[in-house]
Amino acid sequence: MTKTEILAALKNLTPEERLEIIETASRMMRDDIEQKAQRKVERKLRLRAAAEAAVKDYMPGGALHDLWSPDSEPYFESEEEYLNAGVKTNA
C-alpha cells in the first residue's frame, strides 16, 4: 500500500479510528527505535569483548606478541625477500 493510498483510506475512518492508528504507528516506531538502540549497545559490547579477549595475544608470551614487538626478530631474512613475498589470495 502506498502512502497516498493510506492517506486516502484514513479519510474514510472516524477521528477515533484515525487516532487509534496514529497511536499504534507511534508505538511501532518507538519499538523500532528502541530495538535499534539495543542492537547498537549489544554490538558495542560484543566489539569491546572481542578487543579485550585479543589483548592477551599481543602481550608478552601471547601468540601475536612477536609479530608486533619492537624486540622481535624480522619475519623475512632480507628486505628483498620481504618485497618479493607479495600477497597471495584465494580469489
PyMOL Python script that loads the backbone (N, CA, C, O; Angstrom):
from pymol import cmd

cmd.read_pdbstr("""\
ATOM      1  N   MET A   1       0.845  -1.168   0.000  1.00  0.00           N
ATOM      2  CA  MET A   1       0.000   0.000   0.000  1.00  0.00           C
ATOM      3  C   MET A   1       0.897   1.239   0.000  1.00  0.00           C
ATOM      4  O   MET A   1       1.861   1.309   0.762  1.00  0.00           O
ATOM      5  N   THR A   2       0.585   2.203  -0.842  1.00  0.00           N
ATOM      6  CA  THR A   2       1.396   3.425  -0.924  1.00  0.00           C
ATOM      7  C   THR A   2       0.927   4.433   0.114  1.00  0.00           C
ATOM      8  O   THR A   2      -0.143   4.291   0.706  1.00  0.00           O
ATOM      9  N   LYS A   3       1.740   5.442   0.317  1.00  0.00           N
ATOM     10  CA  LYS A   3       1.396   6.493   1.270  1.00  0.00           C
ATOM     11  C   LYS A   3       0.108   7.194   0.839  1.00  0.00           C
ATOM     12  O   LYS A   3      -0.734   7.516   1.677  1.00  0.00           O
ATOM     13  N   THR A   4      -0.044   7.426  -0.441  1.00  0.00           N
ATOM     14  CA  THR A   4      -1.253   8.079  -0.954  1.00  0.00           C
ATOM     15  C   THR A   4      -2.487   7.228  -0.670  1.00  0.00           C
ATOM     16  O   THR A   4      -3.533   7.750  -0.283  1.00  0.00           O
ATOM     17  N   GLU A   5      -2.361   5.918  -0.863  1.00  0.00           N
ATOM     18  CA  GLU A   5      -3.483   5.019  -0.594  1.00  0.00           C
ATOM     19  C   GLU A   5      -3.832   4.993   0.892  1.00  0.00           C
ATOM     20  O   GLU A   5      -5.004   4.943   1.264  1.00  0.00           O
ATOM     21  N   ILE A   6      -2.819   5.027   1.719  1.00  0.00           N
ATOM     22  CA  ILE A   6      -3.055   5.025   3.169  1.00  0.00           C
ATOM     23  C   ILE A   6      -3.781   6.300   3.587  1.00  0.00           C
ATOM     24  O   ILE A   6      -4.749   6.255   4.346  1.00  0.00           O
ATOM     25  N   LEU A   7      -3.302   7.438   3.084  1.00  0.00           N
ATOM     26  CA  LEU A   7      -3.942   8.706   3.440  1.00  0.00           C
ATOM     27  C   LEU A   7      -5.378   8.769   2.930  1.00  0.00           C
ATOM     28  O   LEU A   7      -6.256   9.301   3.610  1.00  0.00           O
ATOM     29  N   ALA A   8      -5.619   8.235   1.754  1.00  0.00           N
ATOM     30  CA  ALA A   8      -6.985   8.198   1.219  1.00  0.00           C
ATOM     31  C   ALA A   8      -7.873   7.309   2.092  1.00  0.00           C
ATOM     32  O   ALA A   8      -9.026   7.646   2.361  1.00  0.00           O
ATOM     33  N   ALA A   9      -7.330   6.176   2.528  1.00  0.00           N
ATOM     34  CA  ALA A   9      -8.101   5.263   3.373  1.00  0.00           C
ATOM     35  C   ALA A   9      -8.396   5.896   4.726  1.00  0.00           C
ATOM     36  O   ALA A   9      -9.460   5.653   5.296  1.00  0.00           O
ATOM     37  N   LEU A  10      -7.478   6.703   5.254  1.00  0.00           N
ATOM     38  CA  LEU A  10      -7.701   7.355   6.544  1.00  0.00           C
ATOM     39  C   LEU A  10      -8.900   8.295   6.498  1.00  0.00           C
ATOM     40  O   LEU A  10      -9.576   8.483   7.510  1.00  0.00           O
ATOM     41  N   LYS A  11      -9.170   8.883   5.347  1.00  0.00           N
ATOM     42  CA  LYS A  11     -10.304   9.800   5.217  1.00  0.00           C
ATOM     43  C   LYS A  11     -11.633   9.086   5.444  1.00  0.00           C
ATOM     44  O   LYS A  11     -12.627   9.709   5.813  1.00  0.00           O
ATOM     45  N   ASN A  12     -11.640   7.793   5.222  1.00  0.00           N
ATOM     46  CA  ASN A  12     -12.871   7.014   5.396  1.00  0.00           C
ATOM     47  C   ASN A  12     -13.095   6.568   6.837  1.00  0.00           C
ATOM     48  O   ASN A  12     -14.125   5.967   7.143  1.00  0.00           O
ATOM     49  N   LEU A  13     -12.154   6.851   7.715  1.00  0.00           N
ATOM     50  CA  LEU A  13     -12.260   6.418   9.112  1.00  0.00           C
ATOM     51  C   LEU A  13     -12.778   7.549   9.984  1.00  0.00           C
ATOM     52  O   LEU A  13     -12.720   8.723   9.619  1.00  0.00           O
ATOM     53  N   THR A  14     -13.281   7.165  11.136  1.00  0.00           N
ATOM     54  CA  THR A  14     -13.723   8.166  12.117  1.00  0.00           C
ATOM     55  C   THR A  14     -12.488   8.767  12.779  1.00  0.00           C
ATOM     56  O   THR A  14     -11.409   8.177  12.730  1.00  0.00           O
ATOM     57  N   PRO A  15     -12.639   9.924  13.389  1.00  0.00           N
ATOM     58  CA  PRO A  15     -11.495  10.523  14.099  1.00  0.00           C
ATOM     59  C   PRO A  15     -10.921   9.592  15.172  1.00  0.00           C
ATOM     60  O   PRO A  15      -9.708   9.555  15.378  1.00  0.00           O
ATOM     61  N   GLU A  16     -11.778   8.853  15.841  1.00  0.00           N
ATOM     62  CA  GLU A  16     -11.304   7.931  16.873  1.00  0.00           C
ATOM     63  C   GLU A  16     -10.449   6.812  16.263  1.00  0.00           C
ATOM     64  O   GLU A  16      -9.421   6.429  16.822  1.00  0.00           O
ATOM     65  N   GLU A  17     -10.888   6.298  15.116  1.00  0.00           N
ATOM     66  CA  GLU A  17     -10.124   5.245  14.432  1.00  0.00           C
ATOM     67  C   GLU A  17      -8.786   5.785  13.931  1.00  0.00           C
ATOM     68  O   GLU A  17      -7.767   5.099  14.002  1.00  0.00           O
ATOM     69  N   ARG A  18      -8.796   7.003  13.430  1.00  0.00           N
ATOM     70  CA  ARG A  18      -7.537   7.622  12.982  1.00  0.00           C
ATOM     71  C   ARG A  18      -6.565   7.766  14.145  1.00  0.00           C
ATOM     72  O   ARG A  18      -5.377   7.467  14.029  1.00  0.00           O
ATOM     73  N   LEU A  19      -7.102   8.233  15.268  1.00  0.00           N
ATOM     74  CA  LEU A  19      -6.256   8.406  16.455  1.00  0.00           C
ATOM     75  C   LEU A  19      -5.684   7.072  16.917  1.00  0.00           C
ATOM     76  O   LEU A  19      -4.519   7.001  17.310  1.00  0.00           O
ATOM     77  N   GLU A  20      -6.483   6.026  16.874  1.00  0.00           N
ATOM     78  CA  GLU A  20      -6.011   4.694  17.253  1.00  0.00           C
ATOM     79  C   GLU A  20      -4.874   4.246  16.327  1.00  0.00           C
ATOM     80  O   GLU A  20      -3.887   3.672  16.786  1.00  0.00           O
ATOM     81  N   ILE A  21      -5.013   4.508  15.039  1.00  0.00           N
ATOM     82  CA  ILE A  21      -3.964   4.151  14.075  1.00  0.00           C
ATOM     83  C   ILE A  21      -2.700   4.960  14.343  1.00  0.00           C
ATOM     84  O   ILE A  21      -1.592   4.426  14.288  1.00  0.00           O
ATOM     85  N   ILE A  22      -2.866   6.237  14.630  1.00  0.00           N
ATOM     86  CA  ILE A  22      -1.705   7.087  14.933  1.00  0.00           C
ATOM     87  C   ILE A  22      -0.987   6.576  16.178  1.00  0.00           C
ATOM     88  O   ILE A  22       0.241   6.498  16.200  1.00  0.00           O
ATOM     89  N   GLU A  23      -1.738   6.234  17.200  1.00  0.00           N
ATOM     90  CA  GLU A  23      -1.135   5.723  18.435  1.00  0.00           C
ATOM     91  C   GLU A  23      -0.406   4.412  18.183  1.00  0.00           C
ATOM     92  O   GLU A  23       0.698   4.204  18.687  1.00  0.00           O
ATOM     93  N   THR A  24      -1.017   3.534  17.408  1.00  0.00           N
ATOM     94  CA  THR A  24      -0.386   2.246  17.105  1.00  0.00           C
ATOM     95  C   THR A  24       0.882   2.446  16.288  1.00  0.00           C
ATOM     96  O   THR A  24       1.905   1.816  16.557  1.00  0.00           O
ATOM     97  N   ALA A  25       0.818   3.326  15.287  1.00  0.00           N
ATOM     98  CA  ALA A  25       2.003   3.600  14.469  1.00  0.00           C
ATOM     99  C   ALA A  25       3.113   4.223  15.309  1.00  0.00           C
ATOM    100  O   ALA A  25       4.284   3.892  15.126  1.00  0.00           O
ATOM    101  N   SER A  26       2.761   5.116  16.222  1.00  0.00           N
ATOM    102  CA  SER A  26       3.762   5.736  17.102  1.00  0.00           C
ATOM    103  C   SER A  26       4.419   4.695  17.997  1.00  0.00           C
ATOM    104  O   SER A  26       5.631   4.721  18.211  1.00  0.00           O
ATOM    105  N   ARG A  27       3.609   3.781  18.515  1.00  0.00           N
ATOM    106  CA  ARG A  27       4.139   2.715  19.365  1.00  0.00           C
ATOM    107  C   ARG A  27       5.106   1.835  18.572  1.00  0.00           C
ATOM    108  O   ARG A  27       6.166   1.456  19.069  1.00  0.00           O
ATOM    109  N   MET A  28       4.727   1.520  17.340  1.00  0.00           N
ATOM    110  CA  MET A  28       5.596   0.701  16.488  1.00  0.00           C
ATOM    111  C   MET A  28       6.918   1.418  16.225  1.00  0.00           C
ATOM    112  O   MET A  28       7.980   0.797  16.239  1.00  0.00           O
ATOM    113  N   MET A  29       6.849   2.724  15.987  1.00  0.00           N
ATOM    114  CA  MET A  29       8.070   3.494  15.729  1.00  0.00           C
ATOM    115  C   MET A  29       8.963   3.527  16.968  1.00  0.00           C
ATOM    116  O   MET A  29      10.181   3.380  16.863  1.00  0.00           O
ATOM    117  N   ARG A  30       8.357   3.720  18.142  1.00  0.00           N
ATOM    118  CA  ARG A  30       9.140   3.712  19.389  1.00  0.00           C
ATOM    119  C   ARG A  30       9.825   2.373  19.591  1.00  0.00           C
ATOM    120  O   ARG A  30      10.991   2.314  19.982  1.00  0.00           O
ATOM    121  N   ASP A  31       9.091   1.291  19.321  1.00  0.00           N
ATOM    122  CA  ASP A  31       9.675  -0.047  19.450  1.00  0.00           C
ATOM    123  C   ASP A  31      10.853  -0.223  18.497  1.00  0.00           C
ATOM    124  O   ASP A  31      11.894  -0.756  18.882  1.00  0.00           O
ATOM    125  N   ASP A  32      10.691   0.223  17.259  1.00  0.00           N
ATOM    126  CA  ASP A  32      11.777   0.129  16.280  1.00  0.00           C
ATOM    127  C   ASP A  32      13.001   0.913  16.736  1.00  0.00           C
ATOM    128  O   ASP A  32      14.126   0.425  16.630  1.00  0.00           O
ATOM    129  N   ILE A  33      12.789   2.121  17.240  1.00  0.00           N
ATOM    130  CA  ILE A  33      13.897   2.963  17.711  1.00  0.00           C
ATOM    131  C   ILE A  33      14.594   2.306  18.900  1.00  0.00           C
ATOM    132  O   ILE A  33      15.823   2.296  18.972  1.00  0.00           O
ATOM    133  N   GLU A  34      13.816   1.759  19.830  1.00  0.00           N
ATOM    134  CA  GLU A  34      14.402   1.095  20.994  1.00  0.00           C
ATOM    135  C   GLU A  34      15.190  -0.144  20.590  1.00  0.00           C
ATOM    136  O   GLU A  34      16.266  -0.398  21.129  1.00  0.00           O
ATOM    137  N   GLN A  35      14.658  -0.919  19.641  1.00  0.00           N
ATOM    138  CA  GLN A  35      15.369  -2.116  19.182  1.00  0.00           C
ATOM    139  C   GLN A  35      16.671  -1.740  18.487  1.00  0.00           C
ATOM    140  O   GLN A  35      17.687  -2.412  18.666  1.00  0.00           O
ATOM    141  N   LYS A  36      16.648  -0.682  17.704  1.00  0.00           N
ATOM    142  CA  LYS A  36      17.863  -0.231  17.024  1.00  0.00           C
ATOM    143  C   LYS A  36      18.912   0.205  18.040  1.00  0.00           C
ATOM    144  O   LYS A  36      20.090  -0.131  17.910  1.00  0.00           O
ATOM    145  N   ALA A  37      18.483   0.949  19.046  1.00  0.00           N
ATOM    146  CA  ALA A  37      19.410   1.381  20.095  1.00  0.00           C
ATOM    147  C   ALA A  37      19.969   0.182  20.845  1.00  0.00           C
ATOM    148  O   ALA A  37      21.156   0.151  21.170  1.00  0.00           O
ATOM    149  N   GLN A  38      19.120  -0.809  21.124  1.00  0.00           N
ATOM    150  CA  GLN A  38      19.565  -2.010  21.838  1.00  0.00           C
ATOM    151  C   GLN A  38      20.586  -2.785  21.004  1.00  0.00           C
ATOM    152  O   GLN A  38      21.585  -3.272  21.535  1.00  0.00           O
ATOM    153  N   ARG A  39      20.332  -2.899  19.691  1.00  0.00           N
ATOM    154  CA  ARG A  39      21.285  -3.599  18.811  1.00  0.00           C
ATOM    155  C   ARG A  39      22.621  -2.873  18.791  1.00  0.00           C
ATOM    156  O   ARG A  39      23.678  -3.504  18.761  1.00  0.00           O
ATOM    157  N   LYS A  40      22.571  -1.544  18.808  1.00  0.00           N
ATOM    158  CA  LYS A  40      23.809  -0.758  18.803  1.00  0.00           C
ATOM    159  C   LYS A  40      24.606  -1.003  20.091  1.00  0.00           C
ATOM    160  O   LYS A  40      25.825  -1.165  20.053  1.00  0.00           O
ATOM    161  N   VAL A  41      23.914  -1.027  21.214  1.00  0.00           N
ATOM    162  CA  VAL A  41      24.574  -1.290  22.503  1.00  0.00           C
ATOM    163  C   VAL A  41      25.170  -2.694  22.512  1.00  0.00           C
ATOM    164  O   VAL A  41      26.311  -2.887  22.932  1.00  0.00           O
ATOM    165  N   GLU A  42      24.396  -3.671  22.047  1.00  0.00           N
ATOM    166  CA  GLU A  42      24.875  -5.061  22.031  1.00  0.00           C
ATOM    167  C   GLU A  42      26.084  -5.206  21.115  1.00  0.00           C
ATOM    168  O   GLU A  42      27.035  -5.911  21.452  1.00  0.00           O
ATOM    169  N   ARG A  43      26.056  -4.548  19.962  1.00  0.00           N
ATOM    170  CA  ARG A  43      27.193  -4.600  19.033  1.00  0.00           C
ATOM    171  C   ARG A  43      28.438  -4.002  19.681  1.00  0.00           C
ATOM    172  O   ARG A  43      29.531  -4.559  19.575  1.00  0.00           O
ATOM    173  N   LYS A  44      28.265  -2.868  20.351  1.00  0.00           N
ATOM    174  CA  LYS A  44      29.390  -2.223  21.021  1.00  0.00           C
ATOM    175  C   LYS A  44      29.971  -3.131  22.108  1.00  0.00           C
ATOM    176  O   LYS A  44      31.189  -3.215  22.264  1.00  0.00           O
ATOM    177  N   LEU A  45      29.104  -3.804  22.854  1.00  0.00           N
ATOM    178  CA  LEU A  45      29.569  -4.725  23.902  1.00  0.00           C
ATOM    179  C   LEU A  45      30.319  -5.915  23.308  1.00  0.00           C
ATOM    180  O   LEU A  45      31.329  -6.356  23.857  1.00  0.00           O
ATOM    181  N   ARG A  46      29.817  -6.437  22.176  1.00  0.00           N
ATOM    182  CA  ARG A  46      30.498  -7.561  21.517  1.00  0.00           C
ATOM    183  C   ARG A  46      31.869  -7.133  21.004  1.00  0.00           C
ATOM    184  O   ARG A  46      32.847  -7.867  21.147  1.00  0.00           O
ATOM    185  N   LEU A  47      31.938  -5.942  20.404  1.00  0.00           N
ATOM    186  CA  LEU A  47      33.228  -5.454  19.906  1.00  0.00           C
ATOM    187  C   LEU A  47      34.218  -5.239  21.044  1.00  0.00           C
ATOM    188  O   LEU A  47      35.397  -5.572  20.922  1.00  0.00           O
ATOM    189  N   ARG A  48      33.730  -4.680  22.155  1.00  0.00           N
ATOM    190  CA  ARG A  48      34.598  -4.463  23.316  1.00  0.00           C
ATOM    191  C   ARG A  48      35.110  -5.798  23.858  1.00  0.00           C
ATOM    192  O   ARG A  48      36.293  -5.931  24.173  1.00  0.00           O
ATOM    193  N   ALA A  49      34.223  -6.781  23.964  1.00  0.00           N
ATOM    194  CA  ALA A  49      34.610  -8.098  24.476  1.00  0.00           C
ATOM    195  C   ALA A  49      35.642  -8.745  23.554  1.00  0.00           C
ATOM    196  O   ALA A  49      36.596  -9.362  24.027  1.00  0.00           O
ATOM    197  N   ALA A  50      35.455  -8.607  22.244  1.00  0.00           N
ATOM    198  CA  ALA A  50      36.412  -9.181  21.292  1.00  0.00           C
ATOM    199  C   ALA A  50      37.768  -8.500  21.423  1.00  0.00           C
ATOM    200  O   ALA A  50      38.803  -9.166  21.398  1.00  0.00           O
ATOM    201  N   ALA A  51      37.767  -7.189  21.561  1.00  0.00           N
ATOM    202  CA  ALA A  51      39.028  -6.456  21.702  1.00  0.00           C
ATOM    203  C   ALA A  51      39.735  -6.845  23.004  1.00  0.00           C
ATOM    204  O   ALA A  51      40.946  -7.061  23.021  1.00  0.00           O
ATOM    205  N   GLU A  52      38.970  -6.931  24.081  1.00  0.00           N
ATOM    206  CA  GLU A  52      39.570  -7.299  25.366  1.00  0.00           C
ATOM    207  C   GLU A  52      40.105  -8.728  25.334  1.00  0.00           C
ATOM    208  O   GLU A  52      41.136  -9.018  25.941  1.00  0.00           O
ATOM    209  N   ALA A  53      39.415  -9.615  24.636  1.00  0.00           N
ATOM    210  CA  ALA A  53      39.876 -11.004  24.539  1.00  0.00           C
ATOM    211  C   ALA A  53      41.167 -11.098  23.731  1.00  0.00           C
ATOM    212  O   ALA A  53      41.982 -11.987  23.973  1.00  0.00           O
ATOM    213  N   ALA A  54      41.361 -10.195  22.778  1.00  0.00           N
ATOM    214  CA  ALA A  54      42.547 -10.247  21.927  1.00  0.00           C
ATOM    215  C   ALA A  54      43.782  -9.653  22.590  1.00  0.00           C
ATOM    216  O   ALA A  54      44.903  -9.928  22.161  1.00  0.00           O
ATOM    217  N   VAL A  55      43.597  -8.849  23.619  1.00  0.00           N
ATOM    218  CA  VAL A  55      44.735  -8.172  24.258  1.00  0.00           C
ATOM    219  C   VAL A  55      45.795  -9.164  24.708  1.00  0.00           C
ATOM    220  O   VAL A  55      46.986  -8.920  24.515  1.00  0.00           O
ATOM    221  N   LYS A  56      45.391 -10.270  25.301  1.00  0.00           N
ATOM    222  CA  LYS A  56      46.374 -11.227  25.832  1.00  0.00           C
ATOM    223  C   LYS A  56      47.254 -11.807  24.719  1.00  0.00           C
ATOM    224  O   LYS A  56      48.391 -12.201  24.979  1.00  0.00           O
ATOM    225  N   ASP A  57      46.742 -11.863  23.482  1.00  0.00           N
ATOM    226  CA  ASP A  57      47.550 -12.372  22.372  1.00  0.00           C
ATOM    227  C   ASP A  57      48.696 -11.430  22.014  1.00  0.00           C
ATOM    228  O   ASP A  57      49.715 -11.867  21.478  1.00  0.00           O
ATOM    229  N   TYR A  58      48.535 -10.154  22.303  1.00  0.00           N
ATOM    230  CA  TYR A  58      49.565  -9.164  21.958  1.00  0.00           C
ATOM    231  C   TYR A  58      50.507  -8.863  23.122  1.00  0.00           C
ATOM    232  O   TYR A  58      51.487  -8.137  22.957  1.00  0.00           O
ATOM    233  N   MET A  59      50.214  -9.412  24.282  1.00  0.00           N
ATOM    234  CA  MET A  59      51.066  -9.206  25.453  1.00  0.00           C
ATOM    235  C   MET A  59      52.263 -10.157  25.381  1.00  0.00           C
ATOM    236  O   MET A  59      52.213 -11.148  24.651  1.00  0.00           O
ATOM    237  N   PRO A  60      53.335  -9.875  26.123  1.00  0.00           N
ATOM    238  CA  PRO A  60      54.475 -10.789  26.126  1.00  0.00           C
ATOM    239  C   PRO A  60      54.029 -12.220  26.433  1.00  0.00           C
ATOM    240  O   PRO A  60      53.296 -12.468  27.389  1.00  0.00           O
ATOM    241  N   GLY A  61      54.490 -13.148  25.600  1.00  0.00           N
ATOM    242  CA  GLY A  61      54.107 -14.540  25.737  1.00  0.00           C
ATOM    243  C   GLY A  61      52.877 -14.898  24.920  1.00  0.00           C
ATOM    244  O   GLY A  61      52.555 -16.077  24.772  1.00  0.00           O
ATOM    245  N   GLY A  62      52.183 -13.892  24.384  1.00  0.00           N
ATOM    246  CA  GLY A  62      50.989 -14.147  23.576  1.00  0.00           C
ATOM    247  C   GLY A  62      51.361 -14.580  22.169  1.00  0.00           C
ATOM    248  O   GLY A  62      52.484 -14.371  21.711  1.00  0.00           O
ATOM    249  N   ALA A  63      50.400 -15.186  21.499  1.00  0.00           N
ATOM    250  CA  ALA A  63      50.628 -15.745  20.163  1.00  0.00           C
ATOM    251  C   ALA A  63      51.048 -14.693  19.140  1.00  0.00           C
ATOM    252  O   ALA A  63      51.779 -15.017  18.204  1.00  0.00           O
ATOM    253  N   LEU A  64      50.616 -13.469  19.287  1.00  0.00           N
ATOM    254  CA  LEU A  64      50.927 -12.433  18.293  1.00  0.00           C
ATOM    255  C   LEU A  64      51.961 -11.418  18.773  1.00  0.00           C
ATOM    256  O   LEU A  64      52.288 -10.477  18.050  1.00  0.00           O
ATOM    257  N   HIS A  65      52.464 -11.599  19.961  1.00  0.00           N
ATOM    258  CA  HIS A  65      53.414 -10.630  20.526  1.00  0.00           C
ATOM    259  C   HIS A  65      54.640 -10.443  19.646  1.00  0.00           C
ATOM    260  O   HIS A  65      55.073  -9.315  19.408  1.00  0.00           O
ATOM    261  N   ASP A  66      55.197 -11.544  19.164  1.00  0.00           N
ATOM    262  CA  ASP A  66      56.419 -11.446  18.371  1.00  0.00           C
ATOM    263  C   ASP A  66      56.215 -10.712  17.053  1.00  0.00           C
ATOM    264  O   ASP A  66      57.159 -10.131  16.519  1.00  0.00           O
ATOM    265  N   LEU A  67      55.019 -10.730  16.530  1.00  0.00           N
ATOM    266  CA  LEU A  67      54.763 -10.021  15.271  1.00  0.00           C
ATOM    267  C   LEU A  67      54.800  -8.508  15.442  1.00  0.00           C
ATOM    268  O   LEU A  67      55.116  -7.784  14.498  1.00  0.00           O
ATOM    269  N   TRP A  68      54.480  -8.025  16.637  1.00  0.00           N
ATOM    270  CA  TRP A  68      54.351  -6.588  16.848  1.00  0.00           C
ATOM    271  C   TRP A  68      55.397  -6.009  17.792  1.00  0.00           C
ATOM    272  O   TRP A  68      55.532  -4.788  17.882  1.00  0.00           O
ATOM    273  N   SER A  69      56.106  -6.819  18.466  1.00  0.00           N
ATOM    274  CA  SER A  69      57.083  -6.332  19.429  1.00  0.00           C
ATOM    275  C   SER A  69      58.286  -5.719  18.720  1.00  0.00           C
ATOM    276  O   SER A  69      58.792  -6.287  17.752  1.00  0.00           O
ATOM    277  N   PRO A  70      58.745  -4.566  19.196  1.00  0.00           N
ATOM    278  CA  PRO A  70      59.952  -3.980  18.593  1.00  0.00           C
ATOM    279  C   PRO A  70      61.198  -4.840  18.841  1.00  0.00           C
ATOM    280  O   PRO A  70      62.207  -4.684  18.155  1.00  0.00           O
ATOM    281  N   ASP A  71      61.125  -5.742  19.816  1.00  0.00           N
ATOM    282  CA  ASP A  71      62.257  -6.608  20.134  1.00  0.00           C
ATOM    283  C   ASP A  71      62.248  -7.905  19.329  1.00  0.00           C
ATOM    284  O   ASP A  71      63.187  -8.693  19.434  1.00  0.00           O
ATOM    285  N   SER A  72      61.213  -8.143  18.531  1.00  0.00           N
ATOM    286  CA  SER A  72      61.112  -9.416  17.825  1.00  0.00           C
ATOM    287  C   SER A  72      62.053  -9.450  16.624  1.00  0.00           C
ATOM    288  O   SER A  72      62.462  -8.416  16.096  1.00  0.00           O
ATOM    289  N   GLU A  73      62.378 -10.655  16.217  1.00  0.00           N
ATOM    290  CA  GLU A  73      63.240 -10.847  15.056  1.00  0.00           C
ATOM    291  C   GLU A  73      62.432 -10.630  13.786  1.00  0.00           C
ATOM    292  O   GLU A  73      61.225 -10.873  13.781  1.00  0.00           O
ATOM    293  N   PRO A  74      63.066 -10.180  12.710  1.00  0.00           N
ATOM    294  CA  PRO A  74      62.350  -9.969  11.455  1.00  0.00           C
ATOM    295  C   PRO A  74      61.786 -11.291  10.924  1.00  0.00           C
ATOM    296  O   PRO A  74      62.408 -12.343  11.072  1.00  0.00           O
ATOM    297  N   TYR A  75      60.632 -11.227  10.321  1.00  0.00           N
ATOM    298  CA  TYR A  75      59.997 -12.407   9.761  1.00  0.00           C
ATOM    299  C   TYR A  75      60.727 -12.846   8.499  1.00  0.00           C
ATOM    300  O   TYR A  75      60.919 -14.040   8.272  1.00  0.00           O
ATOM    301  N   PHE A  76      61.135 -11.875   7.675  1.00  0.00           N
ATOM    302  CA  PHE A  76      61.847 -12.165   6.439  1.00  0.00           C
ATOM    303  C   PHE A  76      63.349 -12.015   6.666  1.00  0.00           C
ATOM    304  O   PHE A  76      63.787 -11.198   7.477  1.00  0.00           O
ATOM    305  N   GLU A  77      64.126 -12.810   5.944  1.00  0.00           N
ATOM    306  CA  GLU A  77      65.575 -12.784   6.093  1.00  0.00           C
ATOM    307  C   GLU A  77      66.179 -11.489   5.552  1.00  0.00           C
ATOM    308  O   GLU A  77      67.192 -11.014   6.065  1.00  0.00           O
ATOM    309  N   SER A  78      65.561 -10.917   4.516  1.00  0.00           N
ATOM    310  CA  SER A  78      66.121  -9.707   3.912  1.00  0.00           C
ATOM    311  C   SER A  78      65.011  -8.809   3.403  1.00  0.00           C
ATOM    312  O   SER A  78      63.858  -9.226   3.293  1.00  0.00           O
ATOM    313  N   GLU A  79      65.367  -7.587   3.099  1.00  0.00           N
ATOM    314  CA  GLU A  79      64.425  -6.635   2.516  1.00  0.00           C
ATOM    315  C   GLU A  79      63.917  -7.150   1.169  1.00  0.00           C
ATOM    316  O   GLU A  79      62.747  -6.971   0.833  1.00  0.00           O
ATOM    317  N   GLU A  80      64.796  -7.784   0.407  1.00  0.00           N
ATOM    318  CA  GLU A  80      64.429  -8.314  -0.908  1.00  0.00           C
ATOM    319  C   GLU A  80      63.371  -9.418  -0.771  1.00  0.00           C
ATOM    320  O   GLU A  80      62.406  -9.460  -1.534  1.00  0.00           O
ATOM    321  N   GLU A  81      63.563 -10.303   0.202  1.00  0.00           N
ATOM    322  CA  GLU A  81      62.581 -11.372   0.431  1.00  0.00           C
ATOM    323  C   GLU A  81      61.228 -10.769   0.810  1.00  0.00           C
ATOM    324  O   GLU A  81      60.181 -11.245   0.370  1.00  0.00           O
ATOM    325  N   TYR A  82      61.263  -9.726   1.623  1.00  0.00           N
ATOM    326  CA  TYR A  82      60.039  -9.042   2.028  1.00  0.00           C
ATOM    327  C   TYR A  82      59.313  -8.465   0.814  1.00  0.00           C
ATOM    328  O   TYR A  82      58.100  -8.623   0.673  1.00  0.00           O
ATOM    329  N   LEU A  83      60.065  -7.794  -0.060  1.00  0.00           N
ATOM    330  CA  LEU A  83      59.468  -7.171  -1.233  1.00  0.00           C
ATOM    331  C   LEU A  83      58.960  -8.200  -2.238  1.00  0.00           C
ATOM    332  O   LEU A  83      57.975  -7.944  -2.931  1.00  0.00           O
ATOM    333  N   ASN A  84      59.611  -9.356  -2.329  1.00  0.00           N
ATOM    334  CA  ASN A  84      59.204 -10.380  -3.263  1.00  0.00           C
ATOM    335  C   ASN A  84      58.093 -11.282  -2.743  1.00  0.00           C
ATOM    336  O   ASN A  84      57.524 -12.063  -3.505  1.00  0.00           O
ATOM    337  N   ALA A  85      57.781 -11.186  -1.460  1.00  0.00           N
ATOM    338  CA  ALA A  85      56.777 -12.067  -0.855  1.00  0.00           C
ATOM    339  C   ALA A  85      55.409 -11.852  -1.468  1.00  0.00           C
ATOM    340  O   ALA A  85      54.697 -12.815  -1.752  1.00  0.00           O
ATOM    341  N   GLY A  86      55.030 -10.588  -1.677  1.00  0.00           N
ATOM    342  CA  GLY A  86      53.731 -10.299  -2.271  1.00  0.00           C
ATOM    343  C   GLY A  86      52.591 -10.775  -1.389  1.00  0.00           C
ATOM    344  O   GLY A  86      52.798 -11.282  -0.286  1.00  0.00           O
ATOM    345  N   VAL A  87      51.416 -10.603  -1.892  1.00  0.00           N
ATOM    346  CA  VAL A  87      50.209 -11.013  -1.171  1.00  0.00           C
ATOM    347  C   VAL A  87      49.507 -12.060  -2.011  1.00  0.00           C
ATOM    348  O   VAL A  87      49.224 -11.841  -3.189  1.00  0.00           O
ATOM    349  N   LYS A  88      49.227 -13.199  -1.397  1.00  0.00           N
ATOM    350  CA  LYS A  88      48.540 -14.270  -2.095  1.00  0.00           C
ATOM    351  C   LYS A  88      47.113 -14.354  -1.566  1.00  0.00           C
ATOM    352  O   LYS A  88      46.880 -14.313  -0.358  1.00  0.00           O
ATOM    353  N   THR A  89      46.174 -14.472  -2.482  1.00  0.00           N
ATOM    354  CA  THR A  89      44.780 -14.578  -2.066  1.00  0.00           C
ATOM    355  C   THR A  89      44.176 -15.844  -2.670  1.00  0.00           C
ATOM    356  O   THR A  89      44.764 -16.475  -3.548  1.00  0.00           O
ATOM    357  N   ASN A  90      43.015 -16.191  -2.190  1.00  0.00           N
ATOM    358  CA  ASN A  90      42.289 -17.342  -2.729  1.00  0.00           C
ATOM    359  C   ASN A  90      41.352 -16.939  -3.845  1.00  0.00           C
ATOM    360  O   ASN A  90      40.630 -17.777  -4.384  1.00  0.00           O
ATOM    361  N   ALA A  91      41.355 -15.681  -4.195  1.00  0.00           N
ATOM    362  CA  ALA A  91      40.424 -15.173  -5.222  1.00  0.00           C
ATOM    363  C   ALA A  91      40.815 -15.642  -6.592  1.00  0.00           C
ATOM    364  O   ALA A  91      40.147 -15.312  -7.571  1.00  0.00           O
TER     365      ALA A  91
END
""", "prot")
cmd.dss("prot")
cmd.show_as("cartoon", "prot")
cmd.util.cbc("prot")
cmd.orient("prot")
